[in-house]
Amino acid sequence: MVRPNSPRGSRHRLIVETDQRARFVTRRLVERGWPPLAGLSWPHLPWARYDLIHSFNAIPLTAKPWLVTFESMLPRTLGAGGAALGRRLREQLTSDACRGLIAMSHYARGKFIKANREWPALPRVLPKVGVVYPHFDSGAATPNGPVRRYVRGAALRVVFVGNDFARKGGVVALRAVARAAAAGIPVQLDIVSGFRMGGPVYTDHADRRRYDADLELLGHKAVTVHGRQPNARVLALMAEAHVQVLPTMDDTFGYSVVEGYSVGTPAITSSVCAMPELVGTDSGALLDLPVDAWGNWVGLPASDDARARTEYWAELTAAYDALADQLVERLTAIVDDPEQIERWSTGALARFRRDHESSRVSARLDALYDEALQGGDDALRGAALGVETAC
């Protein structure tokens, strides 16, 4: 996710590494060799001249100044044996070359603290950690105008976007819309998803057949399935909707929530991870899902074996039901108070302009680049910056 985390229209010259052959080799080495290597960054184009490196989720091994943007834990050396590599890599964070650690959210900053809370050097490194939210271009020029409005008696348009269908809350959305329609609520759900679920997804039950009954609801008359769509089409669907739903079980950052805000679409999400930072009573609503001190759902399985157990499905489907019931209540409240959508939409646009609009956030990132380059030769100002696509 480089574009939402690097400046657009920068006054610096950005060299974004796009050598696909080099990236393919690196990815294969990680996937087939040792997955924890994904937490390590090195330039794929060694002949390019970098004065500063800005990487994503990966710690560079270089004497040049560098910054890292991270979405949750850092070091991100996931997989067997990754802890040992992570302990070695995090010592790089104490070096003078490390000029800053950019957390994508306050949730991410908290996860960084959790992962390194026993590390003696943490108090020295924490001052380097700041929070800069991902950013997007404004999409407010929509066919229906930037502010969403709902007219009593009309169909309430709801959109769900998420390729990890169950993890992102697609099952919750289906259950809620079916129940709302049965209760006479005029609701229409648009689904954009690649329907990745079950075994490969860390929040899902390992047996995908558990979801068969829910997937039958895709044929419900109140549901329209769009499959995977290009970003422009996703934004258009969001702009046509009254509200986006993302009742996710776990999500380091809700990119789709922010993209919805860019076209004035408010959001109803679950209360996990960074969601409470993105969604407030001014821009939507949070559905209650029990979380631990770090913002993660307390029911997250500890292992793949745990995901395969019948007991986990019982806990998981109960959580889906609880979220679905809350979502029905929220949809009913909108139908009873149509002006709520306009209030939320106005707040969503305000949040977007304040926290996520590209020109504003890009200027802040450029300022961080300036600060990172200070202390050396003044000629480095405005020089080339390596922005790695390490994601």
ABEGO torsion letter per residue (X at the ends): XAAAABBBGBABBBBBBABAAAAAAAAAAAAABBAAAAABBBBABAABBBABBBBBGBBBBBABBBBBBBABBOBBBBEBGAAAAAAAAAAAAABAABAEBBBABAAAAAAAAAAAAABAAAAAAAAABBBBBBBBBBAABBAAEABBBBBBGBBBBBBBBEABAAAAGAAAAAAAAAAAAAAGBBBBBBBBBAGBBEAABAABBABAAAAAAAAAAAABAABBBAEBBBAAAAAAAAAABABBBBBBABBABBAAAAAAAAAGBBBBBBABEAAAAABBAAAEBBBBBBBBAAGBBAABBABAAAAABAAAAAAAAAAAAAAAAAAAAAAAAAAABAAAAAAAAAAAAAAAAAAABAAAAAAAAAAAAAAAABGBBAAABGBBBBBBBBX
